[in-house]
Amino acid sequence: MRLILICLAALLLLIQYPLWFGKGGWLRVAELDQQVNAAVQKTEELKARNTKLASEVQDLKTGTGAIEERARYELGMVKEDEVFIQVLSAGTAAPELAVKPPPAVEPLPPMRSSP
């Protein structure tokens, strides 16, 4: 009787091993579930980014407001007859302006009149 119980216990352990540690076991399923959740989260982030980019593209295609905003902030452009004023806080040093003096102009030699 004791031998039968030992054999049954061994068979039970042999049956349980693939359930826990095999190719389709519980541990592998939990690992794959974590991977699926990470992929779903990444997909949601990418969908949100794509939606934002699509709306920005649509705005650039149809309206001039987005183009004007980009020209102002990214390229530093101003409209005609507009004055750009930059206000600096008290602790901020003024940026150095790279203003070049006009090139020196040499006078032309006097023209000779022919006799």
Summary of the structure (lengths in Angstrom):
residues: 115
radius of gyration: 38.4
end to end distance: 143.8
largest distance: 143.8
contacts: 163
relative contact order: 0.03
helix: 59%
strand: 0%
